[in-house]
Amino acid sequence: MDIHFEEVFKNMLPVLASKEYEFHLYGYTTVTKEDIWTYCLQKVWRNKAVDEMAIHKIVNDILHISPAAFMTFTQIEAQRVEDWFSDLNTDELQMLLGSHREDENHK
């Protein structure tokens, strides 16, 4: 994070705190200022240079985040990075993937 970008984040802390408080009022008590900032970077400003944006635009974007949009994004991100086979041990994974090899050996 370059210095100017970090300065933008620090300047937005009161706005992020306000939005965090709003989320907490709606029952989303685990949402943090950093979560909201990350959402903005990855979703709202995905193709924008945040350190070059006007302050009023950044504030407006943060204040207009809906809890529904935020939660949908976080759920999709969680599913995208989730390891579907994390609960399987090596033998179970081999049994799942190895069944194709056994069929080829029986031909």
HUQUI-V494994 format. One record per run of one state. SS is the DSSP state (~ for helix, > for strand, _ for the rest). FROM is the first residue (numbers start at 1). TO is the last residue. Records with the same first field share a line. If there is no record, write none. Layout:
# HUQUI-V494994
SS: FROM-TO / FROM-TO
This chain:
# HUQUI-V494994
_: 1-2 / 12-12 / 26-32 / 45-49 / 53-54 / 64-66 / 82-89 / 106-107
~: 3-11 / 13-25 / 33-44 / 50-52 / 55-63 / 67-81 / 90-105
